[in-house]
C-alpha cells in the first residue's frame, strides 16, 4: 500500500483491534501512518507495509451515525482526492451531505456485510462453526424433549413421565407423592430444570426442613447444574446490613431455605411473599400440620406462599400414610377454591372409589364379567365406552384385541380420576428394579468404659444409642481404643476383600475417630465425608471411594452421608449406630437401595448386647421389618409407640417381657397398617402417575436423539476455536481447562481451574466429581449463545478450487435466521425456533445451494492471506451488494410460509389441548377454568408474537474461484 493511499481526515478501522472504533488518519510520514481513535482515546502508529488497517466505505442502504448520534441512511457515495462524502437521508426523509469526518467514532461493524466490506474477516473455520451452531440451536429449541435428557439422572420412565406431564401445563400445581426411594427430589428437579430451560421459570424458592438443606443444595447443583443460594438468618441479616434494608430474598434468583427461617421470624415470611417468585417447591410437606380447628405456623407460611406463587410443587408422603384429612390439607394448599371443605372432599373421594375398583377389574385382565361391564358402563356414561366393554366381555375375541380394548378403556377411566391431575404417586409395587436386602447383625460385648458412662442418670436417648459421644472426662482415652466395633470393622474389611463398603454414623466426631483408628492401628486408608468438609472436599472423597482401581475401600460418612449421594456401585452398608427415626434409617439404606442396583444389599449392624442399641435393632427388625423392606408405616408407628420404646431404651434389660410385648404390638400394628394401606392402594392413580406406553416412548426418544446428535465432536470444535484445551483423563472422560491462547479471559461455564468431564451417562452417575456434558449443560448452552451473539464467523472470504467454478468467479454463501422475539415463558421455539435459511448464489444471482452443500465447499476450500481476502472483498463489493439485494428477496419468500406453518402448528396444538381439557372438565372437577383460560391467553400471545417474526442476515462468506 503506497503513501498516496493515505490522506489526513480519512476514516480507517483496525483489523486487529476493531473495538477501538473508527479511526481518523492524522498524518502519513515516511514509512509510518498515525491514526487517532476518538471513541477509545487511543493513538496508534503503524508501519505502512502490511498495516492492519481497512478503509471505511459505506454504500447505498447502509445505516450510519453522525457525530451527534443521529441515525442516517446512505443514499450515495462520492470520493474525490482520496476523501469520501456521503449523501444521507434521515428518518424524516431529509437528505444532506455528510463528509466522512462527520461519521461517529463509535460506529461498530456488527452486521455481516458491514464487517465484510470493512475487511473485518474471520477465518473460514469460524463460519463453519457458526453454521453448525445455528443448526443445533434450531434443533434444540424446537425439541419437545428439551430439559428431559440433560440432567445427571438415570432415564427412569416414571420420572421422565412426571416431569414431562407436569412441565407441559401452563400453571403446574401438583403433589409429588411417590413412595420412598423412587426419586421425588429428582422429579421436582427435572420439572424445575425443564421450566428454567424453556424460560417459564426465572425465580424459584425451595423450602425444606433444615436437615435436608445440604441434600437439596448438592442434588440441584450436581444433577441439574442449578446454583441455589442457601438462605439462613445470618445471611439475611448480612444482606440487610450491607444493602440498606433490601429485601434479602430479592438478591438472588434461586433461593433454598428452611421452614424454620420462615416461621422463626414472621418478617422473613413477609419478605419471601414480597420477593416475587415463579415457582415454589416444598419438601416433606406431610409435616405441615393442619386440622379444621387450626394450622401450624409452618402450614400457614407455606399456605401464604402458595396463594401468591403461580406454580407449586409439594413433595409429600403417600395419601395412604397421610390419611384423608392430611391428604386434603395438602390439596387445599394447591387449590383452596376447589378443596375448601373436608367433608365435601371425603364424600367426593367415596364416589370415586367405584371407578378405582372398576379399574382394578380391568387391570386384572381376562374376560370381564357382564355385571362388571354393566357397572362400568353406568360409571362412564359415554357411548365410546360401550364397544370397548363389549370386547372385554366377549370370550370369542383373541387376547390381543382384548388388550387393545383394555388400554383404551383405561384411558377413559384415568381421565375421570378425582385427584389424578394434581397428584402423582408411584409405588415400589408397580416400579420394578429394586434389589433385595439382607440384615447381618453382629452382637458385641458392651465395654466396661461404656457401662460406666451409660450408668449416668438422665441420659438422652441419642447418647444411649451412641455411647462414644458421652463425656468421660479429659483424661479418658479415645473411645476407639477400646470400642470392639473398631476391631470388628477392620476384620470385616479384611474378610470382604476388595468389596466397597459404605459406613454411616450419626456424628462427625465418630467417623473422624474411626478414620484415625483404621489408619493408625490397621493401616487401612478410608475416605471421610461429613458436614465439616466443603462440597469440593466431599466430591473428592466420593470420587476416591468410587474409583474402581485406585480408590479407597471404605467411605466413612456422618449422617450427611445419607443425604443426596449415589453410591449404588457399593453393596455393603455398615450402620455403625442406629437413628431413632424409621424414615432416617430408610434414608441411610436408600443410599444403596436404588433402582438399578444390581446386587443384594448387605446391611451390617454391630451392636452391644444388653444396650439401647440391642432394643432398637430388635424393634426395627422384628417389629417394623425395616431392614428387609421399606416400612411406610414406620413414622406413624414411632409416634404411636414412642413412650414405650423410649422406656425400653432408657432401661434396656429391666423388663424383658415388656420388650417382647412392645415388639409384638409393633409387629401386629405394622401388619394391620400395611394391610390397610394395601386395601387403600389406588391402582388407577398409580397407573395415571406413569402411563407406561408414553413413559417408555419418552425414554426411547431421548436415547435416540442422543445417538442421532452426539455432542463430543461439535464441542471439541467449539472449545478449540476459543482456545480451551482438552486432554485425556481416563476411558470416557477428559479434562478441560483454559488454554494459553484463549480468545478472552474466560469461557462461560468453565472454571479457571478447569473441570473433569464425561459425555457418558453411566460414568457421570458413578463419578459425581465429573461434569456430565450434554447439549443442556451450561458450558455448552452458554458457549453456543456466546458464539451466536458475537461476531465470530459472521464474515469470511476464502478461495475455492472446484471444476464448477472458474478462476475469478464467485459464490456468495449467506446464512439468514428467522427469529421471533418473545417472552421466554411462551416457549415460542416449540413452533418457530431460530430457523436457519442457507443460500448460495453465483455471480448471476442464481441459487446454487443444491449443487454445492457446505461440506462439498469446505473440501475444496483454499485459505487466503488476510490482506488478500480483504482486497478481494473490497474489489468485489459492488457485485456483492447487488447479490445481497437478490438474496434478501429470496430469503424473504420463505418468511411468510414459515410463519404460517408455525401459526398452524400452534393453533392445532392449543386447540387440541383446550378441547381435551373441556372434555375432561365435564367429568373431572380438578380441571379448572383458570387452567383453560391460561392456555387461551397464551395462544393469543403466541399468535401476536409469531406474526412479528423477522428475517436477519447472520453470516456471509464470499468464495472466489482459483
Secondary structure, 3 states (H helix, E strand, C coil): CCHHHCCCCCEEEECCCHHHCCEEEEEEECCEEEEEECCCCEEEEEECCCCCEEECCCCCCCEEEECCCCEEEEEEEEEECCEEEEEEEECCCCEEEEEHHHECCCCCCCCHHHHHHCCCCCCHHHHHHHHHHHHHHHHHHCCCCCCCCCCCCCCCHHHHHHHHHHHCCCCCEEEECCCCCCCHHHHHHHHHHHHHHHCCCCCEEEEECHHHHHHHHHHHHHHHCCCCEEECHHHHHHHHHHCCCCCHHHCCCEEEEEHHHHHHCHHHHHHHHHHCCCEEEECCHHHCCEECCEECHHHHHHHHHHHHCCEEEEECCCHHHHHHHHHHHHHHHHCCCCCCCHHHHHHHHHHHHHHHHHHHHHHCCCCCCHHHHHHHHHHHCCHHHHHHHHHHHCCCCCHHHHHHHHHHHHHHHHHCCCCCCCEECCCCCCCCCCCCEEEEEEEECCCHHHHHHHCCCCCCHHHHHCHHHCCCCCCCCCHHHCCHHHHHHHHHHHHHCCCCEEEECCCHHHHHHHHHHHHHHHCCCCEEECCCCCHHHHHHHHHHHHCCCCCCCEEEECHHHHCCCCCCCCCEEEECCCCCCHHHHHHHHHCCCCCCCCCCEEEEEEEECCCHHHHHHHHHHHHHCCCCCCCCCHHHHHHHHHHHHHHHHHCCCCCHHHHHHHHHHHHHHHHHHHHHHHHHCCHHHHHHHCCHHHHHHHHHHHHHHHHHCCCHHHHHHHHHHHCEEEEEEECCEEEEEECCCCCCCCCCCCCCCCEEEECCHHHHHHCCCCEECCCCCHHHHHHHHHHHHCCCCCEEEEEECECCECCCCEEEEEEEEEECCCCHHHCCHHHHCCEEEEEEEECCCCECCCCCCHHHHHHCEECCCHHHHHHHHHHCHHHHHHHHHHHHHHHHHHHHHHHHHHHHHHHHHHHHHHHHHHHHHHHCCCCCHHHHHHHHHHHHHHHHHHCCCEEEEEEEEEEEEC
